[in-house]
Amino acid sequence: MTSPVERIRSYHAELKALRRDIHAHPELAFEEARTASLVAQNLKKWGIETHTGIARTGVVGVVQGRKSTGKGIALRADMDCLPIQETSNLPYRSLHAGRMHACGHDGHTTMLLGAARYLAETRNFDGTAYLIFQPAEEGGGGGDLMVKEGLFERFPATEIYAVHNWPGLPAGQMAVRAGPVMAATDEVQVTLRGRGGHGAMPHLVVDPVVACAQVITALQTIASRNVNPVDAVVVSICSMQTSQVGAFNVVPEHVRLVGTVRSFRPETRDLAEQRLKRICSKTAEAMGCTVEITYTRGYPATINSAREAQFAARVGERLFGKGNVFTEHEPTMGGEDFSYMLQARPGAYVFLGQGGGAGGEADPCFLHNSNYDFNDEVIPLGAGYLAALVEESLPVK
């Protein structure tokens, strides 16, 4: 029997053209109207039951296998772009200023469409495949909204999988592991208020800049002195904004810090939040400042269930070869709202080798870069892998 990858290669050119069209017309979170319409049109063209308007712009395709035993598997792809100005010279570069597919969601959507076409043509499985085209992964929480709107009640999959391109791996390789894959993503805003004045008369001011310096340094003790060394946490202050700029001799009234906290374990997440608030408030008090702290919890950690991660690895080994599947791949401190779906159903999040993309194998251009481009050569690999997950999870007996 022809493998899904080989069959999908027969319409690779069509998928490549589709991917480049999506790349040229990027849409931000919950604005993916054109992309969703393109997805729905193709699903319907291939005879797939299509549902639209889920989580505003989300689309779900339903493909029945040769038999229907009530079992179901879900596959998810994200559709939104990033608010980045593309700097590449590609002939299909973004047509919209300040918007770009810099994370490969154009490729993810195309790979799931390729799998959809294959599954609709072959239906070589026993059960139902639910194809989830999700909006607003990049900070909008589209995955959370889909679950809250009853995604799995309407489309009762018992397990779910997603594939994300990964420039750190060569094309033809993949990585999947049980347990933590991506981190929880929390946002921090801290404003320290003092009393401004002349920089040459520091005894007459309450300096929020010095207070902020103490806070920034002290926050690093959360990782070095509060969290178990074998655990992982990141506390990064990424921006420092003062109320006074341009004058070399003026102490500002206040300073605002913006940053992020990343963790894998719920206990570590709780500890980091508690320690951050205490460090900021007590350090500010000691320096004579007042402080305002806003700690906003973002996506939870993305945690693969053991059985489904092992299954995803076995399917990859049969498709790509055992030596091309890595099950001890290090997790990343980036975040993903696929985490909400994994909280609702067991499943796995898989990294698919992208190769170098625009930067070439020797000099890869990584995700969220203004020069990034998805590697079209991996479309049949990713689409074939997604299709194989369905066929091997729901075999015809």
C-alpha positions as CSV (number, residue, x, y, z in Angstrom):
1,M,0.0,0.0,0.0
2,T,1.3,3.5,-0.9
3,S,2.3,5.4,2.2
4,P,0.4,8.6,3.0
5,V,3.5,10.6,2.4
6,E,4.0,9.2,-1.1
7,R,0.3,9.7,-2.1
8,I,0.4,13.3,-0.8
9,R,3.5,14.0,-2.8
10,S,1.3,13.6,-5.9
11,Y,-0.4,16.9,-5.1
12,H,2.5,18.6,-3.4
13,A,2.6,21.4,-6.0
14,E,-1.0,22.3,-5.2
15,L,-0.3,22.3,-1.4
16,K,2.8,24.4,-1.9
17,A,0.8,27.0,-3.9
18,L,-1.8,27.0,-1.2
19,R,0.8,27.5,1.6
20,R,2.4,30.4,-0.2
21,D,-1.0,32.0,-0.8
22,I,-1.7,31.9,2.9
23,H,1.8,33.2,3.6
24,A,1.1,36.3,1.4
25,H,-2.1,37.0,3.2
26,P,-1.4,36.7,7.0
27,E,-4.1,37.4,9.5
28,L,-3.8,38.2,13.2
29,A,-5.6,36.4,16.1
30,F,-9.4,36.1,15.6
31,E,-9.1,37.9,12.2
32,E,-8.4,34.8,10.1
33,A,-11.5,35.2,8.0
34,R,-9.8,34.8,4.6
35,T,-7.7,31.8,5.9
36,A,-10.8,30.2,7.4
37,S,-12.8,30.7,4.2
38,L,-9.9,29.1,2.2
39,V,-9.8,26.1,4.6
40,A,-13.6,25.6,4.5
41,Q,-13.7,25.9,0.7
42,N,-11.1,23.2,0.3
43,L,-12.7,20.9,2.9
44,K,-16.1,21.1,1.2
45,K,-14.5,20.6,-2.2
46,W,-13.1,17.3,-1.0
47,G,-16.5,16.2,0.4
48,I,-15.7,16.8,4.0
49,E,-18.3,17.8,6.5
50,T,-17.4,21.3,7.5
51,H,-18.2,23.5,10.6
52,T,-17.3,27.1,10.8
53,G,-17.5,30.0,13.2
54,I,-16.1,28.0,16.2
55,A,-14.2,30.4,18.5
56,R,-15.1,33.1,16.0
57,T,-12.9,32.1,13.0
58,G,-12.2,28.4,13.8
59,V,-13.0,25.6,11.4
60,V,-13.5,21.9,12.0
61,G,-13.7,19.2,9.4
62,V,-15.2,15.8,10.1
63,V,-14.1,12.8,8.1
64,Q,-15.8,9.4,8.6
65,G,-13.8,6.3,8.0
66,R,-14.9,3.2,6.1
67,K,-16.5,2.0,9.3
68,S,-17.8,4.1,12.3
69,T,-17.3,2.5,15.7
70,G,-17.7,5.7,17.7
71,K,-14.0,6.2,18.2
72,G,-12.5,9.5,17.2
73,I,-9.1,11.2,16.9
74,A,-8.5,15.0,16.5
75,L,-5.7,16.7,14.7
76,R,-5.1,20.5,15.2
77,A,-3.4,23.2,13.2
78,D,-3.1,26.9,14.1
79,M,-3.9,29.6,11.5
80,D,-2.9,33.0,12.8
81,C,0.2,35.1,12.1
82,L,2.4,37.4,14.2
83,P,2.5,41.3,14.3
84,I,5.9,41.4,12.6
85,Q,7.1,43.3,9.6
86,E,8.4,40.8,7.1
87,T,11.9,41.6,5.8
88,S,12.4,38.8,3.3
89,N,12.5,39.3,-0.4
90,L,10.3,36.2,-1.2
91,P,8.0,36.6,-4.2
92,Y,5.1,35.5,-1.9
93,R,6.1,37.7,1.1
94,S,3.4,39.3,3.2
95,L,1.2,41.8,1.4
96,H,0.1,43.3,4.7
97,A,2.4,45.7,6.6
98,G,3.1,44.6,10.2
99,R,1.8,41.1,9.7
100,M,3.7,38.0,8.9
101,H,3.7,34.2,9.2
102,A,6.9,34.1,11.1
103,C,6.0,30.9,13.1
104,G,5.0,28.6,10.2
105,H,1.3,28.5,10.9
106,D,0.8,28.8,7.2
107,G,2.6,25.5,6.9
108,H,0.7,23.9,9.7
109,T,-2.7,24.8,8.1
110,T,-1.5,23.5,4.8
111,M,-0.2,20.2,6.2
112,L,-3.5,19.5,7.9
113,L,-5.3,20.3,4.7
114,G,-3.1,17.8,2.9
115,A,-4.0,15.2,5.5
116,A,-7.6,16.1,5.1
117,R,-7.6,15.5,1.4
118,Y,-5.8,12.2,1.8
119,L,-8.1,11.0,4.5
120,A,-11.2,12.0,2.5
121,E,-9.9,10.2,-0.6
122,T,-8.8,7.0,1.1
123,R,-10.9,6.7,4.3
124,N,-8.7,3.8,5.4
125,F,-9.6,4.0,9.0
126,D,-12.3,2.8,11.4
127,G,-13.9,5.8,13.2
128,T,-13.9,9.6,12.9
129,A,-11.2,12.1,12.2
130,Y,-11.8,15.6,13.5
131,L,-9.6,18.2,11.8
132,I,-9.3,21.3,13.9
133,F,-8.2,24.6,12.3
134,Q,-7.7,26.9,15.3
135,P,-7.5,30.7,15.4
136,A,-5.5,32.9,17.8
137,E,-2.6,30.8,19.0
138,E,-0.2,33.7,19.2
139,G,-1.4,35.2,22.5
140,G,-5.2,35.1,21.8
141,G,-6.0,31.8,23.5
142,G,-8.0,30.5,20.6
143,G,-7.4,26.9,21.9
144,D,-8.9,27.8,25.3
145,L,-11.9,29.4,23.6
146,M,-12.6,26.4,21.4
147,V,-12.6,24.1,24.4
148,K,-14.9,26.5,26.4
149,E,-17.3,26.6,23.5
150,G,-17.7,22.8,23.7
151,L,-15.2,21.6,21.1
152,F,-15.0,18.1,22.4
153,E,-18.7,17.9,23.2
154,R,-19.5,18.6,19.6
155,F,-16.6,16.6,18.2
156,P,-16.0,13.8,20.7
157,A,-12.4,12.9,20.0
158,T,-10.8,10.6,22.6
159,E,-7.2,11.8,21.8
160,I,-5.6,14.8,20.0
161,Y,-2.3,15.6,18.3
162,A,-0.6,18.7,16.9
163,V,2.5,19.2,14.8
164,H,4.8,22.3,15.0
165,N,7.6,22.9,12.6
166,W,11.0,23.0,14.2
167,P,14.0,24.6,12.5
168,G,16.3,23.1,15.1
169,L,15.8,19.6,13.5
170,P,16.7,18.6,9.9
171,A,13.8,17.9,7.5
172,G,12.8,14.2,7.8
173,Q,13.2,14.1,11.6
174,M,10.8,14.7,14.5
175,A,10.8,14.8,18.2
176,V,8.1,13.9,20.8
177,R,8.3,13.3,24.5
178,A,6.1,12.4,27.3
179,G,5.6,15.1,30.0
180,P,6.4,18.8,29.7
181,V,7.0,20.0,26.1
182,M,6.4,23.8,26.4
183,A,6.2,26.1,29.4
184,A,3.5,28.1,31.1
185,T,3.6,31.7,29.9
186,D,3.0,34.4,32.5
187,E,3.3,38.2,32.1
188,V,4.5,40.6,34.7
189,Q,4.2,44.4,35.0
190,V,5.8,46.2,37.9
191,T,5.7,49.9,38.4
192,L,7.9,51.5,41.2
193,R,7.0,55.0,42.2
194,G,9.4,57.3,44.0
195,R,10.0,61.1,44.1
196,G,11.8,62.6,41.1
197,G,14.2,65.4,41.2
198,H,17.7,66.6,40.3
199,G,20.2,63.9,39.6
200,A,22.9,66.0,41.3
201,M,20.9,66.0,44.6
202,P,20.1,62.3,45.2
203,H,19.5,62.9,48.9
204,L,16.4,64.9,48.0
205,V,14.8,62.2,45.8
206,V,13.4,58.7,46.2
207,D,15.1,57.0,43.2
208,P,12.9,54.4,41.5
209,V,15.7,53.6,39.1
210,V,18.0,52.3,41.8
211,A,15.0,50.4,43.3
212,C,14.4,48.8,40.0
213,A,18.0,47.7,39.7
214,Q,17.7,46.0,43.1
215,V,14.4,44.4,42.1
216,I,15.8,43.1,38.8
217,T,18.8,41.6,40.5
218,A,16.8,40.1,43.4
219,L,14.3,38.4,41.1
220,Q,17.1,36.2,39.7
221,T,17.3,34.5,43.1
222,I,13.9,32.9,42.4
223,A,15.7,30.5,40.0
224,S,19.0,30.3,41.9
225,R,17.8,30.1,45.5
226,N,14.0,29.3,45.6
227,V,13.4,26.6,43.0
228,N,14.8,23.1,43.1
229,P,17.9,23.1,40.9
230,V,16.6,20.1,38.8
231,D,13.4,22.0,38.1
232,A,13.1,24.8,35.5
233,V,12.0,28.4,35.8
234,V,12.8,31.5,33.8
235,V,12.2,35.1,35.2
236,S,13.1,37.6,32.6
237,I,12.6,41.4,32.9
238,C,12.5,42.4,29.2
239,S,11.7,46.1,29.3
240,M,12.4,49.1,31.5
241,Q,10.5,52.3,30.9
242,T,10.9,55.5,32.9
243,S,8.6,58.5,33.2
244,Q,11.6,60.7,32.2
245,V,13.7,60.3,29.1
246,G,16.1,62.5,27.3
247,A,17.4,64.5,30.3
248,F,20.8,63.3,31.7
249,N,20.3,65.0,35.1
250,V,16.7,64.2,36.1
251,V,15.6,61.3,38.3
252,P,12.2,60.1,37.1
253,E,9.0,59.8,39.2
254,H,8.4,56.2,38.3
255,V,9.8,53.2,36.4
256,R,7.8,50.4,34.8
257,L,9.2,46.9,34.3
258,V,7.7,44.4,31.9
259,G,8.7,40.7,31.8
260,T,7.7,37.1,31.7
261,V,7.9,34.1,34.0
262,R,8.1,30.6,32.5
263,S,7.7,27.2,34.3
264,F,6.6,23.7,33.8
265,R,5.2,22.5,37.1
266,P,2.1,24.1,38.7
267,E,3.8,24.2,42.1
268,T,6.8,26.0,40.6
269,R,4.5,28.4,38.9
270,D,2.8,29.2,42.2
271,L,6.1,29.6,44.0
272,A,7.5,31.9,41.3
273,E,4.4,34.2,41.5
274,Q,4.5,34.4,45.3
275,R,8.3,35.1,45.4
276,L,8.1,37.7,42.7
277,K,5.4,39.7,44.4
278,R,7.2,39.5,47.7
279,I,10.6,40.5,46.3
280,C,9.1,43.5,44.5
281,S,7.0,44.8,47.4
282,K,9.6,44.4,50.1
283,T,12.5,45.7,48.0
284,A,10.4,48.8,47.0
285,E,9.4,49.3,50.7
286,A,13.1,49.1,51.7
287,M,14.0,51.7,49.1
288,G,11.2,54.1,50.0
289,C,9.1,53.5,46.9
290,T,5.6,52.3,46.4
291,V,4.9,49.5,44.0
292,E,2.1,48.2,41.7
293,I,2.3,44.6,40.5
294,T,0.2,43.0,37.8
295,Y,0.8,39.3,37.4
296,T,-1.2,37.8,34.6
297,R,-1.2,34.0,34.0
298,G,-1.0,33.1,30.4
299,Y,-1.1,29.6,28.8
300,P,-0.6,26.6,31.1
301,A,2.3,24.3,30.4
302,T,1.9,21.9,27.4
303,I,2.1,18.4,28.8
304,N,2.0,15.3,26.6
305,S,0.3,12.2,28.0
306,A,2.7,9.2,28.1
307,R,0.6,6.7,26.1
308,E,-0.1,9.2,23.3
309,A,3.5,10.5,23.1
310,Q,4.7,6.9,22.8
311,F,2.2,6.2,20.1
312,A,3.2,9.4,18.2
313,A,6.8,8.3,18.4
314,R,6.0,4.8,17.0
315,V,4.1,6.2,14.1
316,G,7.0,8.5,13.3
317,E,9.5,5.6,13.5
318,R,7.5,3.6,11.0
319,L,7.2,6.6,8.7
320,F,10.6,8.3,9.0
321,G,12.8,5.5,10.5
322,K,13.7,4.9,14.1
323,G,16.9,6.9,13.9
324,N,15.0,10.0,12.9
325,V,12.6,10.1,15.9
326,F,13.8,11.7,19.2
327,T,12.0,10.9,22.4
328,E,14.4,12.7,24.8
329,H,14.2,16.1,23.1
330,E,14.6,18.9,25.5
331,P,11.4,20.9,26.3
332,T,11.3,24.6,25.4
333,M,10.4,27.5,27.6
334,G,8.2,28.9,24.8
335,G,4.4,28.5,25.2
336,E,1.4,27.0,23.3
337,D,-2.3,27.2,23.8
338,F,-2.6,23.6,22.6
339,S,-2.0,23.1,26.3
340,Y,-5.8,23.7,26.9
341,M,-6.7,20.9,24.5
342,L,-4.3,18.6,26.2
343,Q,-5.9,19.4,29.6
344,A,-9.2,18.3,28.1
345,R,-8.0,15.2,26.2
346,P,-4.9,13.0,26.2
347,G,-2.6,13.7,23.3
348,A,0.8,14.8,22.1
349,Y,2.5,17.9,20.7
350,V,5.1,16.9,18.1
351,F,8.1,18.9,16.7
352,L,8.6,18.2,13.0
353,G,12.1,19.0,11.5
354,Q,12.0,22.1,9.3
355,G,15.6,22.3,8.4
356,G,17.1,25.6,7.8
357,G,14.2,27.4,6.1
358,A,15.3,30.6,4.6
359,G,18.7,30.4,6.4
360,G,19.7,27.1,5.0
361,E,20.6,23.9,7.0
362,A,23.9,25.4,8.2
363,D,22.5,28.7,9.2
364,P,18.8,28.1,10.3
365,C,16.5,31.1,10.6
366,F,14.5,30.4,13.7
367,L,10.9,31.0,14.6
368,H,9.5,34.6,15.1
369,N,12.2,36.0,12.9
370,S,11.3,38.7,10.4
371,N,13.1,36.7,7.6
372,Y,11.5,33.3,8.4
373,D,9.9,31.1,5.9
374,F,8.3,27.6,6.2
375,N,10.1,24.9,4.3
376,D,7.7,23.6,1.6
377,E,9.6,20.4,1.2
378,V,8.3,19.1,4.6
379,I,4.6,19.6,3.6
380,P,4.1,15.9,2.4
381,L,6.1,14.7,5.5
382,G,3.9,16.6,8.0
383,A,0.6,15.9,6.1
384,G,1.5,12.2,5.7
385,Y,2.4,11.9,9.4
386,L,-0.9,13.5,10.5
387,A,-2.8,11.1,8.2
388,A,-0.8,8.1,9.6
389,L,-1.7,9.0,13.1
390,V,-5.4,8.6,12.1
391,E,-4.9,5.3,10.2
392,E,-2.8,3.7,13.0
393,S,-5.0,5.0,15.9
394,L,-8.2,3.8,14.1
395,P,-7.1,0.7,12.1
396,V,-9.6,-1.1,9.9
397,K,-10.0,-4.6,11.1
